[in-house]
Amino acid sequence: MKAKYLTGSVLKYASLILGAIAAILPILIVFFAAFKTGTEYTTTGPLTPPSDWTNFENFKRAFVEGNMLTGFKNTIIILLISIFGTTIIGSMVAFVLNRFNFKGSKIILGAFLLATLIPGVTTQVATFQIVNGLGLFNTMWAAIVLYLGTDIIAIYIFLQFMNSISVSLDESAMLDGASYFTIYRKIILPLLKPAIVTVIIVKGINVYNDFYTPFLYMPKSDLHVISTALFKFKGPYGSEWEVICAGIMLAIIPTLIAFIALQKYIYNGLTSGSVK
């Protein structure tokens, strides 16, 4: 039994170490490349540390020539509106599906699930025609409208958290004369903080890292976002990968800060003791 337990522990920790290496190694390679010169990047190995750790020229070029300040501004605007819309619409849909029993509720949930099973690439022609027909092409609203749609992941996250919120809270509020909207706004929504933070992280990272939608629907130079800002450093005759790596490191910083600041809310059960 002791040998079996020891073998299981070794395999468990070995898999964790391999997973950590697989996650850290690409970031480490990009981090090293960000401080290298063009010549050094092409003549040294990917895991070879840079000779000069004070070489910030790549970061300067990525920020200035890539116009990353405009990219950050556009990304933040799109991100805030998209996350706010997804949170409100998704929590409302989950509230209706969880608290009300009506014919067609399963069909609605199945329709959301069915939409996720259809590859987005297969619908891009029709989607582009709709966006263009609405006059949203080459505007920031093209990406906002496409991101604003509630995805099934957000609904499932809200549904799982809502199952832990006792219906007794709704019934008590109804006895005091509260409407369904008041119950949602003053009881359900505050208790969904862990779910809301989870949706913010999941949806925010997807929107922040998305390259396809802004590149297709917002080709104007003054509408680029952080994911498309560095595309100018890649061309048919060569790519300045050391500058791109520096831009990637700059782009990672906001995501890292947001995740560290918000991750604790995912694991906190804020509904504990609410019924009491």
N, C-alpha and C positions, 0 to 999 in steps of 0.2 A: 504494500500500500504506500509505503514511504517513497519507494522508487517511482511508482506510478504518479504520485503527487509531485515529485521533483521533476519528472519528465514533462508533466503538464505545465508546471511553472516555467520551465525553460522555454518551451514552445510558445507560451503566452507572451513572455517578455521579449523573446526573439522576434515575434511577429510585430510587437509594438515598436521595437527598435527599427525594424525594416520599414515600417510605416512612417516613422519619424524621419528617417533618412530620405525616403521618397518624397516627403513633403518639404524638407529643408533644403535638399540638394539643388533644386532649380533656383530657389531664391538666393542661395549662396553664390551660384554661378553668375546670376544677373548682378548681384551686389559687387562681386569682384570686377566684372566687365565694366560697370559704371565708372570705375576710377582709372581704367586703362586708356592709353592713347590708341589711335587707329592702328599704328604699327604694332604696338604691344598686344593688341587684341588678336591680330592675325598670326603672330609669331609665338604666342604662349598658349599653354593649355587652359581649358575652361576653369580648372580648379587651382590654377597658379595665382597666388595673390598679386595684386598690382604693386609695381615698384614704388609708386608715389601715392600715398593715401591722401595727400592734400590736393590732388588734381581734381578740381571742381569745374573744369572747363566744360565737361560733358553735361553736367547739371545746368550750367548757365545757358548753353546752347539749346538744350531741350526745353528749358523754361521760356527763353526769349524767342528763339526762332520757331519753336513749336507753338508759340502763343498759348501756353498752358493756362495763363490767367483767365483768358476768355473761355477756354475749355472748362476750367473749374466752375466759372460763373454759370455757363449754360448747363453744365451737368447738375449743379446744385438746384437750379430752377426746375429742371425736368424731374429731378429726384424727389424734391419736396412735394410737388403737385401729384406725382404718380403714387408715392407712398401714402399720402393723405387720402387720396381717392380709393386706393386699394384697401386701406384700413377701414374706412367708413363703409364702403359698399360691401366688402367681405364680411365685416362683423354684423351688418344688418341682414345679409342673406343667411348667415349662420344662425342669427337670432330667430328668424322666421322659421327656418327648417328645424331648429331644435325645440322651439317652444310651441309651435302650432302644428296640429295634426290635420292635414287636409289632403284631398285627392290631388295627386300630381306632384307631391313633394319629392318622392323618390325619382320621378321622371326629371324634375329640375336638377337634382343632384347628379343624375346619370348624364344629363345633357352637358353639364360642366365637365364631367369626366370624359365624355366622348370627344369634346372639343380638344382636350389635351392629347388625345391619341392620334389626332390628325397632324401630320408633320407641317410645320409652319411654312416650309419652302413651297409646298404644293398649293398653297392658297395665296402666294405673294402677288400673282398677277391680278387676281380679283381685289386683294387688299390695296394694291397700288392704285388701281382704277378708282376705288372708293375714296381713298385719301386725296387723290388728284381731283376727283369730282367735287369734293368738299372744299377745294381751294386751300388745302393744308400743306401741299407739297412745298418744300423749301421754306417751311416755317417750323418753329419749335413745337407748335401744337400737333404736328404729325406724329412725333415720337411720344408726346404726352398722351394723346388719345389712344395710341396703341398700347402704351404701358398701363393706362388707367384701368383697363379691363381687369376685373378680378379673376385671379387664377384659382384653380381647384386646390392648390397647396394652401393658400391663405384661408380658404373656406374650411378645409379639413383641420387646420391648426385651431381656428376659432371654435369649430364644433367640438374638438377634443377638450378644450379648456372649458367650454360652456357646459359640458356634461358634468363637470365637477362643481358647478354652481347650483345650489339647491333651488328647486322650484318654490320652496317656502318663502324665499325672499320676494319672488314675484307676487305670490298670493298675499303676503303681508302688505306690500305696497298697494295692491288693488283694493284691499280693505280700507286703506287710507285715501282712496280716490285717485290713485295715480293711473295715468293712461299708459298704453303700451310704449309709446315713445319716451315717456318720462322714466319708465322702468329700464328701458334700453339705455337712456342717456345718463341716469343717475345711479343705477345699480349695476347693470351688466357691463357697460363700457369701462367703468373704473376697475372692476374686478378682472378685466381681460388684459391688464397691463403686461403680464408675462407673455401672453399670446401676441399682443401688439408689438412688443419689442422683438419677438421672434420673427414676425412677418416683416418688420422694418429691416432686420438684418438680411433675411433671405431675399426679399424683393429688392432691397437697396443694392445688394451685391450684384444681383442679376442686371439691374438697370445700369449700375455704375460700370460694369465690365462689358456691357453689350456694345459691339462694334457694328453689327449688320444693320440694325434699324437706323441709327444716325447716319451711317455712310450712304444708305440707299435713299432715305427720305429727306435728308438735310445736307445736300452736297455743297451749299454755299460756304465759303471760307470763314465767314463771321458767325456761322452757326455750328462749328465743330465742337465736339465734346471732348472729354479727357481721353476717351478710347480712340478717337480719330485724330487727335492733335499731333501725334507722332508719326502719322502715316507719310508725311512729306519727306521723312528721312529714309524712306524705302523707295527705291526706284528700279527700273528695268536694268540699269547698268551697275548696280551695286547698292548696298545698304550700309548705313552708318550704325552698326549694331551697338557700338559702345554708347552712342548718344541715345538710342532707343532704350537701352538698359537703364541709363540714368533717368530717363523720363518715366520708365516703369517704377523705379524706386520712389520717385516723387509721387506717382499716382497711388502707390501702396500706402503711403503715410496716412491719408485721411481714413481709409478703410480700416487700417490697424487701430487707429485711435478710437474710431466709432465702435469697433468690436470689443476692445478692451473695456470701454466705458459702459457698454450695454449688455455684455454677456451674462453678468450676474443675475439679471432679471429673468433670464430664461429658466434658471433653476430654482427660483424663489416661488413658493406656493403662496401667493398673496391671498388666496381664498380661504386659507386655514383659519378656522374659528369664525368665519363670517356669519354662519347660521346662528351660532351662540350669541 
